[in-house]
Amino acid sequence: METPALSFVIPLKNEQATLGELFTRIESSVRALGKSFEVIFIDDGSDDESWSVIRSLADGSSAVRGIRFRRNLGKAAALSAGFKAARGKVVFTMDADLQDDPQEIGRFLEKLEEGYDIVSGWKRTRHDPWHKVLPSRIFNSMLSRMSRTRLHDHNCGFKCYSARVVKEVALYGEMHRMIPALGSIRGFRSAEIEVLHHPRRFGRSKYGLERFLRGFMDMLTVSFLQNYRERPLHLIGGMAVASGIFGALLLALTLTPFSSAAAVTPLSIAGGCLLASSVPLLALGFIAELMVSHSAGQSAPLPIVEELPARREPALTPVPSVMDRVREFPSQTGRQLSLANGGSRS
């Protein structure tokens, strides 16, 4: 089976009305570029006829592949399944609602060829209600600062990756929005291009305002992973030391003549609690360090792209085989016998 140049990973739920048109648009755009391709639809627990449409498309084209979940698992799980199945050297992700325009595929590839590993779409002009656009822009601004990955639109589902990115970055929970930030931990470079954003014609959005709260929690997770993934004691131990020092200061304050009798009890309780909490915090930091140390040998390989000069193994002196020694034995024995019998006589 020929390995495709491009893989399109498309998670979906209840998008039966859009799938046929979406595939036709992708096929038209990719054929114009002269690229081979595959489209992987991941049905994330649809309860409409989406899977029947995918099956029909697969019957009509060898470029269509399908993955069906028994129940809804979320976009991160769907993308993870699609990434594992993708065979292309370049992997695209798109939403299935026809708001992403496949005509932009060529521009993504041009940007990727400039030396980037991830190219993200930027929906500068969005056709969504203001109560979705405003929180999204606030979220993107905060995430760019905390993750040190400067993008205007981390949430855009229209992205392009080199194959090594999707094979190295592990997705779980709702981390699909954080792929560029997670990729930066592995040393991958990100860029973005402005893309067209079409109004939604079918169905309705699957996301509500509650996703921004979950996104904020994921943002904190990414920030922690970037800064303390391999040295958790620096964070937890710092908290333990700060707690111990502040607690000791409060206890010392109770011994000064400046503290009133009414303040001694609450200060003593607060200081004692802070000082006592520093011990389990410090222990927790050491346990985290032990876990990191134990898993260091099983972690993902270092992000080495190339190595110069090429490492050469030291030459080994060949060890004589048993047969070589046997062949040498008669000559040595003959020489010894001739010497025993007088050898050469002068």
Order of alpha helices (4+ residues) and beta strands (2+ residues): beta-alpha-beta-alpha-beta-alpha-beta-alpha-beta-alpha-beta-alpha-alpha-beta-alpha-alpha-alpha-alpha
